Amino acid sequence: MPSPATSPELVLYGYFRSSAAFRARIALNLKGIVAKQKPVHLLRGGGEQHEADYKSVNPQELVPTLVHDGDAIGQSLAIIEYLDEIYPEPPLLPRDPRGRARVRQLAYIIACDIHPLNNLRMLLYLRDRFSIGEDARAEWQRHWIGLGFSTLETLLAQSPLTGRFCHGDAPTLADICLIPQMANARRVALDLAPYPTLVRIESHALTHPAFEAALPKNQPDAE
Amino acid sequence: MPSPATSPELVLYGYFRSSAAFRARIALNLKGIVAKQKPVHLLRGGGEQHEADYKSVNPQELVPTLVHDGDAIGQSLAIIEYLDEIYPEPPLLPRDPRGRARVRQLAYIIACDIHPLNNLRMLLYLRDRFSIGEDARAEWQRHWIGLGFSTLETLLAQSPLTGRFCHGDAPTLADICLIPQMANARRVALDLAPYPTLVRIESHALTHPAFEAALPKNQPDAE
């Protein structure tokens, strides 16, 4: 990755274990941008994301939020597209519209159809309102991750556009979404044997310092 | 909207009631593009989206899919960004990066944090595996839609950038996501009184022929 340049006007509110914040960290690292990190502890007390200070930054009470010169941007994919527009190098999307569509499709399969079904607040609803036990909640998570991963494996394995990363040999938005989701899959003990292409891409990505430095365990707020 | 031009190389697989397909129809209409529509009945038999013919087009077995010159693109937001890149006028995103980030944030609040929690396959899981009854499923839907709508109402009501549409006076990706989600909210009888800005924008959007023509009831496969 490019050598980091401090950008004091950029602040990233996140949480070490949030996979959406993990995505934003990878993107910043790939761009070689150092943002000031402000941890928001999602489990401490009733969750710091619900406190007035943070709600004024992000009324959705979710992480991450990027603040740039006083403007707050929520939603990890909006943050990443924004970073890619204001810091174009290295690009996080291909140059050609079909390639961009392919990468966005792969990313949205994760961001729209996998991740929302295993985030914290949804799991708390299943537990507290529907009395769904821990094993059944883990099974629910494995179901949705597995369904999405099957699609991704098919799309990636059958396309000549797939390289060492999801699209060619350089990381894109698709890899930025995939790697945190792989960590979530391992956390709920999903069997990854049916997804050899995903495992191969993950192994390669984790040799890249931008991904490695963004891992939850390498954050200052890691427990 | 611009006068329609037939683009025989564009095919949209959809379903009249799918809000993701509804989004893609609005975008095509705003661009003045006539795509060949191929209905995929999500409820007939075991669901036509699971049949081999459609799986070869979209291995995720979801609608919509746009096929352009033989290349298939899944995920409604990937389709819309693609259309906006290959047919730039009228734009579906603002020109400035901060404006684009704002519109994408609004769109993803719906596409990532509301819609996936009330789509068909997820509701079938709640019913069939967790034995969640119809009333509780509707309450679940109202909960997630209401939570997202509260955020949207706050973000829209407090910003001088909000106009007759979500961002200024022309429709963008945010409105394309909002209008179908409003239809879903009405279907589960969510009280919309707390969201006057959303209701106002919806009323205005439905006077626009691109939105009106994309309504589920105006599709050839409507029941």
Interface residues (C-beta under 8 A of the other chain):
Chain A: P59 Q60 L62 D71 I73 G74 Q75 L77 A78 I79 E81 Y82 E85 I86 P97 R98 R100 A101 R102 R104 Q105 Y108 I109 A111 C112 D113 H115 P116 L117 M122 Y125 L126 R129 F130 I132 A136 W140 H143 G148 S150 T151 T154 L155
Chain B: P59 Q60 L62 D71 I73 G74 Q75 L77 A78 I79 E81 Y82 E85 I86 P97 R98 R100 A101 R102 R104 Q105 Y108 I109 A111 C112 D113 H115 P116 L117 M122 Y125 L126 R129 F130 I132 A136 W140 H143 G148 S150 T151 T154 L155
